[in-house]
């Protein structure tokens, strides 16, 4: 199967087309499912937050109504008269009891309204309270109760003659005399927890989820199921931390199942409504989307496979027939021509093939002729090669003859030239020591000083600690040549060439400067621009520096071996000379 795939264009083309068609289909399906899943999840969360906000609005309405009712009760003149009277007035007692009974019965969520006197008068209430946990709560939370004008209690139990034992939440506030602003009693209005639970149940929360109303300390005031009241919510959701802000959404796992937690704060109190939706509620909807997407992609993929196979067979049939005819051709014999019956791409291919056969026959003949010529040229090239050792030996002979003739100047110049050439060849090595590079530059400048006598002075100032460090060879000589040929030679007066080498931290800085004619600003900028263009052209063939100073080769070699920051830096002023410098990193010493 693998061998058939390698040989068959039809198989390759079919596979590539199927990959090109099916992969985008699969990617589209995955993206569509991911988008649909996220939209479903976001929609479910938004719906949950809207539900919590509606519950919050209903509870906030009750809380504000109770608060307004308490202000209304405290301001009643009969209530004030009854509590301010030094002795209990039976007539005022009866009137106020009837008032509270009418007021309490008008609100379904009111469990009881109770007014106690600081002067020991009989308690006013819309129903007889047989037992209440409120006094114990007030005593336990005396600091909160007395430090504020009103206080909402946590959940506690009340037992009355009308409703029996009920769990209630109460608003408690002191009653003060309107005239003297003196404390004369306490008012408590209790909300039936069963009515709060009814609001939670009627909200249409997910049947498999849970919803709670939390007190300030995250204790459960009411729940959808009526269970775990007065317990901390952390018992239900252990990993739930502090619920910050007016609302939010978070995820958690319990018993291997993922859940989404939503919470919303009541505007008037620091109470929160917390709801939990199991993730599987909206992932069930995602399964339907996944099934629908998979069916659509599967049908599209099957149709794509059928069409690809059909069209591939139709397109490659002429090429299959052509390959069957060509496989029996003997390469040692002249290539036979093939009859062309069509003018489409396959016909053009056959026509080109016939022309190629003719061309190959002509090239065979030409190749035989070229091979004969090449053998003659190779013999001539071998004869023309110069052995470097022959060159060194010849120079040494000239040096010895000059010494024998006591011509020290010629001997010195030939010896210097021999050292110069020996280092330049250097067995093809690219790096040398700093000392070798300096010696090579000194040999060159010594030769040039003999050539241009009394034209310039020269001096080297190189830190001796750098002698054994390695560097790229043939960097200084082209710069010195540039200074002599284009700076000092054109100067009427005698000039100087100075070479500096010093350590700069982990690098070496070399400077070649002369006191020649210098360069004009426009010419200097042009050279800098050309060097910059060489760096930007990368590995391609850069345009040569038109100055002819030989700087381009040094600049490019520096950047290729040491990086773009190691190029040449040129400074020059007309009539003052030119200064060329470069910085290279310090390499290891010679072993």
N, C-alpha and C positions, 0 to 999 in steps of 0.2 A: 504493500500500500504506500509506504514511504517512497520507494523507488518510482512508483507510478506517478506520485505527486510531483517529484522532481522533474520528470520527463514531460509531463503533460501540461501544456499551456492552458488547456481547458480547465483542468483541476485547479491550477493556481488562480486563474481569473475568477472561477466560480467561488472559491474560498474567500478571496479578497473582496469580491462584491457582496457576498453574504455577510462578511464582517462589517463592511461599510454600511450595510443596510440595517442589520440586526442590532449592532451595538448602539446606534442612535435611538432605535426603537426601545431597547431596554433602558437606556439612560433617560429617555422621555418618560417611560413608565415609572421608573424609580423617583424621578423628580416630581412627577404628577402625584404619586402616592404620598411622597413626603410633604408636598404642599397641602394636599387634602387632609392629611393627618394633623398637620399643624393648625389648619383652619378649624378643623373639628374640635381640637383641644382648646384653641383660643375662644371659639364660640361657646363651648361648654363652660369655660372659666368665666367669660364675660356674663353669661346667663346666670351663673352662680353668684357673681358679685352683684348683679342687678337684683336678684332675689334677696340677698343679705341687706342691700340698701332699702328695699321695700319693707322688710321686717324692721329695720332700724327706724324708718320713718313712722311706722305704726307704734313701736314702743316709745319712741321719742314723743309722739303725740300724747300718749298716756302719761308719761313722766311730766311733761309740761302742764297737762291738764290737772294732774294731782298737785303740782306746785302752785298753780293759779288757784285751785280750790282751797289750798291751805291758807293762802293770803286772804281769800274771801272769807273763810271761817274766822280767822283771827280778827278781821276787821268788823265782824258783826257786833252791833251795840249790845245785843242781849247776851252774847258770850262774854263781852267785856264787863257788862254789868254784873253777871253772875260771878265771875272770877274776882272782881274788885270788891264785891260786897263782903263786909266783915263776917256776916253770918250767911249760911246757906238759905237761899230763897227757893221754896218749893215751887212757886209759880214760875220763876225763871228756869228752874230745873226742868219742869215739864215742857215749857216752850222750846228750850234748846234741845231736849231729847227728841221731840217731834221734828225739829228742823234737821237734826243729824240723820234721823231715820229716812226722811224724805230725800235728803241729799245723797245718802248712801245707796238707796234703792234706785236712783236715777242712773247710776253707773254700774254696769254689769261687772266690771273688773275690780270694784271696790269690795274688799272683804269686811273691813270695819273701820270706823272713825272713832277715835278715843281722845277725850280731853281730860287731863288731870289737873287738879288745883294745887297750888303751893300752900294754900291755907287750910287744906284738909276737907274741902267741900266734896260731896259725892261726885264720883267720876261720871262724865257725860259720854255716852256712846250710842251708836245706832243699833247695837245688839249687845247682849250680855256676854262678856268675856269671862269664861270659866277658868282658863289657864293661858298664860302667855310667857314666852321666853324673852320678851322685849326688855323687861327690867334687868335681866342678867346681861343682855347685850349692851344696854346703855352703861351699865357699871363697868363691863369689860372694855368698852370703847369710849370711856368718859372723856379722854383727851380729844378725840375727834369730834365728839358730839358737842362739847361745850366751846370748842374753838371756832365753830362755824355757825352761821345763821340757820342752816338746815343740814340734815344728814340723812343719807339713804343707808338703811341697814342691810347687812347680808341676809340670806334666807334663814327664816326661823319658823317655829310652829306656834299657831294660835288655836285655841279651842273656844268656840262660841256656841250659844244655844241654837242659833239659826243654821250654821254651816258645819258644825262639828269641828274636828281637827283639820286644820288647813295649813299648808305651807304658804307664807306670805313674805313680801318685801315691803318695808314701811319707810315713808318719809316722816322724819321726826324733827320738829322745830319748836323752840321755846315761844311761849305767848307772853308778850309784854303789854303793860298798860299803855294805851294810846296817849293819855295825858302825861303821865309821869315817866313813861318808858321804863317801868319797873317790872321785873319778871313776876308773873302771877300764875303761870302754869305751863303745861306741855301739850302739844298736839301731835298725834300720830295717825297717819292715813295709810292703811295697809292695802297692797295690791295682791290679789289672789294669784298664786303661781300657776294654778290650773288654767287661768285665762291667758297667761303668757305662753304656756305650753300649747294651747289651742292655736295661737298666732303662729307658732313655729310649725305646727302640723299642717295648718292650712296654707303654708307658703309654697307647697308643691315641691319641696326638696326631694332629691333623689331617694327612692325607697331603700336602696342599699347603702346609702350614706347616713351621716349623723350631723346634727346641728345642736349647738349649745349657746346659751346666754351666760356670759362670764361676768363675775364681780371684779372689782379693782385688783384683787389679789389672785385672779385667774381661778377662783372657785366657781363651780357651776351653780348658777341661780336657777336655771331651767333648762330642760332638754326636750328633744322631740319624743323620746321614749319615757320621760319622767324618771329615769334611773340616774344613779350616781350624783344626786343633788348634794350640794355643799362639799363635794370632793374636788380636789385640784384636777385641772384638765390634764396635767402631766401624767396622771394615772391612766388616761386613755391614749394620750400621745406622748410617750416618754421623751422623744427627742425634740419636742416643741420648745423653742426658746422664748425670749421676750418678743411680744407682738408689738412692733414699733409702727408709728404712723397711724393714719386714719383707716388704712386698709392694705391688704397685700395678699400674695399667693405664694405658696411654697409646696415642695414635694417631700414625701417621706415614705419609707417602707416599713411595713409591719407584718410579721409572720410570712415573709416572702412575697407580699403583695404591695404594689405601688399605690399610693394615695395622693390626692391633691387637697391641700388645706387652704381654705379661703377665710379671711376675717375682715370685719368691718366694725368701726367704732361708732357708738352712739354720739351724736353731736353734743348733747347736753350733759352727759356723764362719761366717766372713764370706764364704761362697760363695753364689752366687745361681744359681737356675735361671730361664732366660729363654726364653719361647716366643713365637712369632709366628704369628698367625692372619690370613690374607688376609681383608679385609672381604667379598669376594665369596662366601666360604664361607657366611656367614649372610644375605647379601643375596639369595642364590639362594632361600633359604627365604621371604624377603620377597616375591619375585616371585610365588610361588604364592599368598601371602596377598593380594597386590595383584590378581591375576587373579580370585580368588574374590570379593573385595570389589567389583570393578568389574562382574562379572556380576550379583551380587545387586542392586547399585544400579541397573544398567541395566534389569533386569526390573522393579524397583519404579518406576523413572521412567516407563517405557512404560505401565505399568498406571495410574499417577497421571495421565499425559497423557490417556489414553482416558477415564478417569472424569471428569476436570475438563471436558473438552470436552462430554461427554454431559450432565452436570448443568448446565453453563452454558447450553447450548442450551435445555434444559427450563425453566430458571428465567426466561430472558430472552424466551421466545417471546411471552408476553402483552404485554410492554412493546414488543416490535418491532411487533406489530400495532397497538398504541395510537399509537406514533409515526407509523406510516404513515397513520393516520386524521387526525392533528392537523396534519401538514405542509401540508395544503392550505387551512387556515383563513386567511381574509383579516383582518389586524389592524384594518382600517378599519371593518369591519362588526361587528355584535354577535356575540359568541362563542356559537356554537351549543352546546346541551347534548348530552352523550353518554350513551347508554343504559348503565346499570350492570347487569351480569348476574351479578356475583359479590360475595361479602362478604369476600374475602381482602384482602391489602395492595393489589393492583391495583384491586379494587373500591373500596376506601377512597380510593385516589388519584383515580379518576374522579369519585367523589362530591365530593371536595375541589376538583377542577378545576371542576365545575359551580358550586359555591358561589363559587369565585374569579371566575368569569365574571360572576356577578351583582354581586359586590362591585366589580369593575372598572367596570362600567357606572355604578354609583352614584358611584364616585370621579371619573369623568369629569365628571359634572354638578357635583359639589362643587368640583372643581379650577377649573372655569370661574368659579364664584362667588368663590373665594378669590383668583384672579388680579385680578379687578376690585377687591376690597377692598385687595389689596396695593398696587396702583397708587396708591390714595388715601393709604394709610399712608406710602408712600415720599415722596410730596409733602410730607406733614406733617413727616416726619423731616428732609427737606432744609431746610425752613423753620426747624426748631428748632435746627439746628446753629449753634454759636457759633464764629466765626473767632478763633483765639488772637490774631492781630494786632489785631483789633477790640478785644479785651479789653485788650491792652497799650496801645493808643492811648488807650482810655478812662481807664485808670489814669494814664497820662502827663498827660492833660488835668486830672484831679483834682489830681495833684501840682503842675501849673503854677498852677492856681487857688489852691491852698493857699499856694503861695509868694507869689502876688500879694497874698493877704490877710494875709501875714506870719504864718501859722499854721505854724511850723516843725515842731511835733510831729506834726500831721496830714501835712504834706509828707514828713517823715522816715518815718512809718509807711506811707504809700501807696507811697513809693519802695522801701521794704524789701519790702513785699508784692509789688510788681511784679517785683523781682529774684527773690523766692522762687518765684513762679509760673513765671517764665521758665525758671528752672533745673529746676523739677519737670517741665515738659513736655519741654524739652531735645531736641526733634525725635525723641523715641523712643529716644535713645541710652541704653545701660545703664551705661557707664563714664564717669568724669570724672577730673580731677586731684584730688589731695588738697586743694589750695588751694581749688578750686571747692566741694568737699564741705564744707570747714570754713566757707567764706563762706556757703553755703546754711544750715548749722546756725546760724551767727551771725545771719543774717537772721531765722530762725525765733525764736531766743531773744530777739532784740531786740523782735520783735512781741509775744511773750508777756510780756516785762518791762513793756511799755506797758500790756498788759491787766491784769496783776497787779502794780500799782505797789507798791513797798516790801515785796514778798513774798519776794524772793530776790535774791542777787547771783550773778554768773556770771563765769567766766574760762576762756580757752583757752590751753593750753600744748602747742603742736605744733611739732616740730622743723622749722625752716625748710628743711633739706636735703630734706625729703620733699614739698615743695609741688608739684614737677613730676612726681611719681610718679602712676601711674594706679591707680584703685580703683573698685569697684562703688559707684554713687551711691545716695543716700538711705538710708544706714546710720545716720548719727549722729542725724539729726532725730527718727526714731521713738524712739530711746533717750532723747534729751533730753525729748521730750514725755512719756515714761513717768515720768521723774524729776519733772517739774513737776506733772503732773496727779495722780499717785498717791503722790508722796513729799513734795513741798513744799506743795502746796495744802492738804493735810489737816493740816499742821503749824501750830500756833498761833504759833510764833516764826518770825522771818525766817531763811531758809535760804540755801544756796549750791549752785550746780551747777558742776562742774569737768569740763572735757574735756581729756584728755591724749592725745598722739600721739607715739610715739618708735620709733626703729629698734631691732629685736632681731635682729642678724645679717642674714639674708636675708628678714626679715619686718618688718611694721609692727604694733605693738600699740596699739590705741585703748582708752581707758577713759573711761566716763561715770559720774561718781559724784555723789551728792547727800548733803545732811545732813538729809534728811526723816525721816519716821516709821519707815522700814524695814519689814521683814516678819517675822512669826513663823516659827519653824523649820518648822512643818507646812505653812504656805503656801508657803515657799521650796522645800521638797522637792516639793510638788505641781507647782509651775511647772517645776522641773527635770525631773520625771517626764514632764510633757506634752511638753516640748521633745525629750526622748529618744525618746518614742513617735513623734513626727513624723519623726525620722531613720530609725527602723526601718520605717516604712510605705512608704518608698521613693518611687516615682513616683505612687503612688495619691493619693487625696484625703485628706490627714491631718485628724484631728480638731482643730479650732481650740483654741488655748490659752485656757482658760476664764477666765484672769485679766483678759482684755480689755486688757492693757497694750500690745498691738501688737508684742510681742516675737516671736511665732511667725513672722510674715512675714519679719522680719530674719534670724532663725535659719535658716529654710529657704533664703532667698536666699544666705546665706553658704555653706551646705553644698552647694547646687546648683552654685555657681560656683567655690568654692575647696576642696571636699572636706569629709568628715565632721569633720575636726579643727578646722575654722574656725568652728564654731558659737559661740553666746553662752555665756559663763561668768558666773554671777550669784552675788554674795555679799551678804548683808544681815543686819543685826541690828536688833531692835526698838529704836526710839528713837535709833539711831546713823546710819541712812541705808542706802543701797543702792549697790552698785558693780557695774557691768556692763562686761565687757571682751570683746574678740575679737581674734584675730591673723590677718592675711592676708599672703600672700606679696607681695614687692615686684615690681611690674610695670615695664615700660619707661617712660621719660619721654615726655611729649608731644612729637610731632614738630613 
